[in-house]
Amino acid sequence: MKSVNEKQKKYMKEQKQAIYDDISTTFKLPVFEDEFAEDERPTDNHFFLIVYGDMRKTDSPKKVRQDIYVVYTSENNPDVDSNTLDILTVVSKVKGIDFERSMRERIKKGETDYYYDRVTIIFSRSLQKEVTI
C-alpha cells in the first residue's frame, strides 16, 4: 500500500505526545487515553482522560478538523474552575491546538449523597490531507 499523509501523521503523533506530557508533568495526576478499565480508575476520582474525536470537513478540500476532549475528573476540590483555566492554558500551548469550550458536570457517586466534578474541555485541531483527484 502506498504511504499517504506521512508528514501529517508525524505531526499528529507529536501533538498527541505533547498534550499527554504537558498534562502529566503539570498536574501530576494519572492520564489515560481514550478509555481505561474500571479497575484502573483512581479511587479518589482525580485523573485525566484524553479522547480524540471525529474528523469533519472544512471549507477547504485540503483540511479537516478534529475535536480533542480532555476530561478532568476531580473530587472534593474547590479549585475546579481555576484548574480548568490552567488546563486549557497548558493544552492550548501545544502547536496547532485551539480551545473551543468546556462543559462542567456534577456526577453522583453510585447510591451515595456524594458527588465529584467532571469537566470536559474541548479543543480542536486542523489537519492537512493529501488531495487526490
C-alpha positions as CSV (number, residue, x, y, z in Angstrom):
1,M,0.0,0.0,0.0
2,K,1.2,3.5,-0.9
3,S,2.1,5.6,2.1
4,V,-0.1,8.8,2.3
5,N,-0.2,11.7,4.7
6,E,3.1,10.7,6.4
7,K,4.1,14.3,7.3
8,Q,0.7,14.9,8.9
9,K,0.7,11.6,10.8
10,K,4.0,12.6,12.3
11,Y,2.6,16.0,13.3
12,M,-0.5,14.3,14.9
13,K,1.7,12.0,16.9
14,E,3.9,14.9,18.1
15,Q,0.7,16.8,19.2
16,K,-0.7,13.8,21.0
17,Q,2.6,13.2,22.9
18,A,2.9,16.9,23.8
19,I,-0.7,17.0,25.2
20,Y,-0.1,13.9,27.2
21,D,3.3,15.0,28.5
22,D,2.2,18.6,29.4
23,I,-0.8,17.4,31.3
24,S,1.1,14.7,33.1
25,T,4.0,16.9,34.2
26,T,2.0,20.0,35.0
27,F,-0.8,18.4,37.1
28,K,0.9,15.2,38.4
29,L,-2.3,13.1,38.0
30,P,-2.9,9.9,36.2
31,V,-3.6,10.4,32.5
32,F,-5.5,7.9,30.3
33,E,-6.0,7.9,26.6
34,D,-9.4,7.0,25.0
35,E,-10.5,4.6,27.8
36,F,-9.5,2.7,30.9
37,A,-10.5,-0.4,32.7
38,E,-12.7,0.1,35.7
39,D,-10.1,-1.4,38.0
40,E,-7.6,1.2,36.7
41,R,-9.8,4.1,37.8
42,P,-8.2,6.0,40.7
43,T,-10.4,5.6,43.8
44,D,-10.1,9.3,44.6
45,N,-11.5,10.4,41.3
46,H,-8.6,12.7,40.4
47,F,-7.5,11.9,36.8
48,F,-7.5,13.0,33.2
49,L,-8.9,11.2,30.2
50,I,-7.9,12.3,26.7
51,V,-10.2,11.3,23.8
52,Y,-9.6,12.1,20.1
53,G,-13.0,12.6,18.4
54,D,-14.3,12.5,14.9
55,M,-12.9,14.3,11.9
56,R,-15.1,16.6,9.9
57,K,-14.8,18.5,6.7
58,T,-13.9,22.2,6.5
59,D,-14.4,24.8,3.7
60,S,-11.0,23.7,2.3
61,P,-10.7,20.4,0.5
62,K,-7.2,20.1,1.8
63,K,-8.1,20.3,5.5
64,V,-10.2,18.5,8.2
65,R,-10.9,19.4,11.8
66,Q,-10.7,17.0,14.7
67,D,-12.1,17.5,18.2
68,I,-10.0,16.6,21.2
69,Y,-11.7,16.1,24.6
70,V,-9.6,16.5,27.7
71,V,-11.8,15.2,30.6
72,Y,-10.7,16.3,34.0
73,T,-12.3,14.5,36.9
74,S,-11.9,15.8,40.5
75,E,-13.4,15.1,43.9
76,N,-13.6,17.4,46.9
77,N,-11.8,20.1,45.0
78,P,-12.9,23.7,45.5
79,D,-10.4,24.8,42.8
80,V,-12.1,23.1,39.8
81,D,-12.7,26.3,37.9
82,S,-9.2,27.6,38.3
83,N,-7.7,24.2,37.5
84,T,-9.8,24.2,34.3
85,L,-8.3,27.6,33.3
86,D,-4.8,26.1,33.9
87,I,-5.7,23.0,31.8
88,L,-7.0,25.0,28.9
89,T,-3.9,27.2,29.0
90,V,-1.4,24.3,29.1
91,V,-3.1,22.4,26.3
92,S,-3.6,25.5,24.1
93,K,0.2,26.0,24.2
94,V,0.6,22.9,22.0
95,K,1.2,24.0,18.4
96,G,-2.0,23.7,16.3
97,I,-4.4,23.1,19.2
98,D,-7.3,25.5,19.7
99,F,-9.5,25.8,22.8
100,E,-13.2,25.6,21.9
101,R,-15.2,25.4,25.1
102,S,-15.7,23.5,28.3
103,M,-18.6,21.6,30.0
104,R,-18.8,21.1,33.7
105,E,-20.9,18.4,35.3
106,R,-21.5,17.1,38.9
107,I,-21.6,13.3,38.9
108,K,-23.3,11.4,41.8
109,K,-21.1,8.6,43.3
110,G,-23.3,5.5,43.0
111,E,-26.1,5.3,45.5
112,T,-24.5,7.8,47.9
113,D,-25.1,11.5,48.6
114,Y,-21.6,12.3,47.4
115,Y,-20.6,14.0,44.1
116,Y,-17.5,14.6,42.1
117,D,-16.8,17.1,39.3
118,R,-16.2,16.2,35.6
119,V,-15.0,18.9,33.3
120,T,-14.8,18.2,29.6
121,I,-12.5,20.7,27.9
122,I,-12.9,20.7,24.1
123,F,-10.1,21.5,21.8
124,S,-9.8,21.2,18.1
125,R,-7.0,20.9,15.6
126,S,-6.8,21.4,11.8
127,L,-5.1,18.7,9.8
128,Q,-3.9,18.8,6.2
129,K,-4.8,15.9,4.0
130,E,-3.4,14.9,0.7
131,V,-5.9,15.8,-2.1
132,T,-6.3,13.2,-4.8
133,I,-8.2,13.8,-7.9
